[in-house]
């Protein structure tokens, strides 16, 4: 159990990275 990362975990990580990038870009634009 736990050998392969669950899709939910991957999506959560991806969403986090995307959100962080968007947040930094927003601050940079501002």
C-alpha distance matrix in Angstrom:
0.0 3.8 5.7 7.9 9.6 10.4 14.1 15.0 14.1 16.0 18.8 19.1 19.5 21.9 23.8 24.2 25.6 27.8 29.0 29.8 31.7 33.6 34.4 35.7 37.7 39.2 40.3 41.7 43.6 45.0
3.8 0.0 3.8 5.4 6.3 7.9 11.7 12.6 11.1 12.8 15.9 16.1 16.0 18.5 20.6 20.8 22.0 24.4 25.7 26.2 28.1 30.1 31.0 32.1 34.1 35.7 36.7 38.0 40.0 41.4
5.7 3.8 0.0 3.8 6.6 9.2 12.5 14.4 12.8 13.5 16.9 17.7 17.1 19.1 21.7 22.0 22.6 25.0 26.8 27.2 28.6 30.9 32.1 32.9 34.6 36.6 37.7 38.6 40.7 42.4
7.9 5.4 3.8 0.0 3.8 6.3 9.1 11.5 10.4 10.4 13.7 15.0 14.6 16.1 18.9 19.6 20.2 22.2 24.2 24.9 26.1 28.2 29.6 30.7 32.1 34.0 35.4 36.3 38.1 39.9
9.6 6.3 6.6 3.8 0.0 3.8 6.5 8.3 6.6 6.9 10.3 11.3 10.9 12.7 15.2 15.9 16.7 18.8 20.5 21.4 22.7 24.7 26.0 27.2 28.7 30.5 31.9 32.9 34.7 36.4
10.4 7.9 9.2 6.3 3.8 0.0 3.8 5.3 5.3 6.5 8.7 9.9 10.9 12.5 14.2 15.5 16.9 18.4 19.9 21.3 22.9 24.3 25.7 27.3 28.7 30.1 31.8 33.1 34.6 36.1
14.1 11.7 12.5 9.1 6.5 3.8 0.0 3.8 5.4 5.0 6.0 8.4 9.8 10.3 11.9 13.9 15.2 16.1 17.8 19.7 20.8 22.0 23.7 25.5 26.5 27.8 29.8 31.1 32.2 33.9
15.0 12.6 14.4 11.5 8.3 5.3 3.8 0.0 3.8 5.5 5.1 6.0 8.6 9.8 10.3 12.1 14.2 15.0 16.0 18.0 19.8 20.6 21.9 24.1 25.3 26.2 28.1 29.8 30.9 32.2
14.1 11.1 12.8 10.4 6.6 5.3 5.4 3.8 0.0 3.8 5.5 5.0 6.2 8.5 9.8 10.5 12.4 14.1 15.1 16.4 18.3 19.8 20.7 22.5 24.1 25.3 26.8 28.4 30.0 31.3
16.0 12.8 13.5 10.4 6.9 6.5 5.0 5.5 3.8 0.0 3.8 5.4 5.1 6.1 8.5 9.8 10.6 12.1 14.0 15.3 16.5 18.1 19.7 21.1 22.4 24.0 25.7 26.8 28.3 30.0
18.8 15.9 16.9 13.7 10.3 8.7 6.0 5.1 5.5 3.8 0.0 3.8 5.4 5.0 5.9 8.4 9.8 10.3 11.8 14.0 15.1 16.0 17.8 19.7 20.7 21.9 23.9 25.3 26.3 28.0
19.1 16.1 17.7 15.0 11.3 9.9 8.4 6.0 5.0 5.4 3.8 0.0 3.8 5.5 5.1 6.1 8.7 9.8 10.3 12.1 14.2 15.1 16.1 18.2 19.7 20.6 22.3 24.0 25.3 26.5
19.5 16.0 17.1 14.6 10.9 10.9 9.8 8.6 6.2 5.1 5.4 3.8 0.0 3.8 5.4 5.0 6.3 8.6 9.8 10.5 12.3 14.1 15.1 16.5 18.2 19.7 21.0 22.4 24.1 25.6
21.9 18.5 19.1 16.1 12.7 12.5 10.3 9.8 8.5 6.1 5.0 5.5 3.8 0.0 3.8 5.4 5.2 6.1 8.4 9.8 10.6 12.1 14.0 15.4 16.4 18.1 19.9 20.9 22.3 24.1
23.8 20.6 21.7 18.9 15.2 14.2 11.9 10.3 9.8 8.5 5.9 5.1 5.4 3.8 0.0 3.8 5.5 5.1 5.9 8.4 9.8 10.3 11.9 14.1 15.1 16.0 18.1 19.6 20.6 22.1
24.2 20.8 22.0 19.6 15.9 15.5 13.9 12.1 10.5 9.8 8.4 6.1 5.0 5.4 3.8 0.0 3.8 5.5 5.1 6.1 8.6 9.8 10.3 12.2 14.0 15.1 16.4 18.1 19.7 20.9
25.6 22.0 22.6 20.2 16.7 16.9 15.2 14.2 12.4 10.6 9.8 8.7 6.3 5.2 5.5 3.8 0.0 3.8 5.4 5.1 6.1 8.5 9.7 10.6 12.1 14.0 15.3 16.3 18.1 19.8
27.8 24.4 25.0 22.2 18.8 18.4 16.1 15.0 14.1 12.1 10.3 9.8 8.6 6.1 5.1 5.5 3.8 0.0 3.8 5.4 5.1 6.1 8.5 9.9 10.4 12.1 14.2 15.1 16.2 18.1
29.0 25.7 26.8 24.2 20.5 19.9 17.8 16.0 15.1 14.0 11.8 10.3 9.8 8.4 5.9 5.1 5.4 3.8 0.0 3.8 5.5 5.1 6.0 8.6 9.7 10.3 12.2 14.0 15.1 16.3
29.8 26.2 27.2 24.9 21.4 21.3 19.7 18.0 16.4 15.3 14.0 12.1 10.5 9.8 8.4 6.1 5.1 5.4 3.8 0.0 3.8 5.4 5.0 6.1 8.5 9.7 10.5 12.1 14.1 15.2
31.7 28.1 28.6 26.1 22.7 22.9 20.8 19.8 18.3 16.5 15.1 14.2 12.3 10.6 9.8 8.6 6.1 5.1 5.5 3.8 0.0 3.8 5.4 5.2 6.0 8.5 9.9 10.3 12.1 14.1
33.6 30.1 30.9 28.2 24.7 24.3 22.0 20.6 19.8 18.1 16.0 15.1 14.1 12.1 10.3 9.8 8.5 6.1 5.1 5.4 3.8 0.0 3.8 5.5 5.0 6.0 8.6 9.7 10.3 12.1
34.4 31.0 32.1 29.6 26.0 25.7 23.7 21.9 20.7 19.7 17.8 16.1 15.1 14.0 11.9 10.3 9.7 8.5 6.0 5.0 5.4 3.8 0.0 3.8 5.4 5.0 6.3 8.6 9.9 10.6
35.7 32.1 32.9 30.7 27.2 27.3 25.5 24.1 22.5 21.1 19.7 18.2 16.5 15.4 14.1 12.2 10.6 9.9 8.6 6.1 5.2 5.5 3.8 0.0 3.8 5.4 5.1 6.0 8.6 9.7
37.7 34.1 34.6 32.1 28.7 28.7 26.5 25.3 24.1 22.4 20.7 19.7 18.2 16.4 15.1 14.0 12.1 10.4 9.7 8.5 6.0 5.0 5.4 3.8 0.0 3.8 5.4 4.9 6.1 8.5
39.2 35.7 36.6 34.0 30.5 30.1 27.8 26.2 25.3 24.0 21.9 20.6 19.7 18.1 16.0 15.1 14.0 12.1 10.3 9.7 8.5 6.0 5.0 5.4 3.8 0.0 3.8 5.4 5.2 6.1
40.3 36.7 37.7 35.4 31.9 31.8 29.8 28.1 26.8 25.7 23.9 22.3 21.0 19.9 18.1 16.4 15.3 14.2 12.2 10.5 9.9 8.6 6.3 5.1 5.4 3.8 0.0 3.8 5.5 5.0
41.7 38.0 38.6 36.3 32.9 33.1 31.1 29.8 28.4 26.8 25.3 24.0 22.4 20.9 19.6 18.1 16.3 15.1 14.0 12.1 10.3 9.7 8.6 6.0 4.9 5.4 3.8 0.0 3.8 5.4
43.6 40.0 40.7 38.1 34.7 34.6 32.2 30.9 30.0 28.3 26.3 25.3 24.1 22.3 20.6 19.7 18.1 16.2 15.1 14.1 12.1 10.3 9.9 8.6 6.1 5.2 5.5 3.8 0.0 3.8
45.0 41.4 42.4 39.9 36.4 36.1 33.9 32.2 31.3 30.0 28.0 26.5 25.6 24.1 22.1 20.9 19.8 18.1 16.3 15.2 14.1 12.1 10.6 9.7 8.5 6.1 5.0 5.4 3.8 0.0
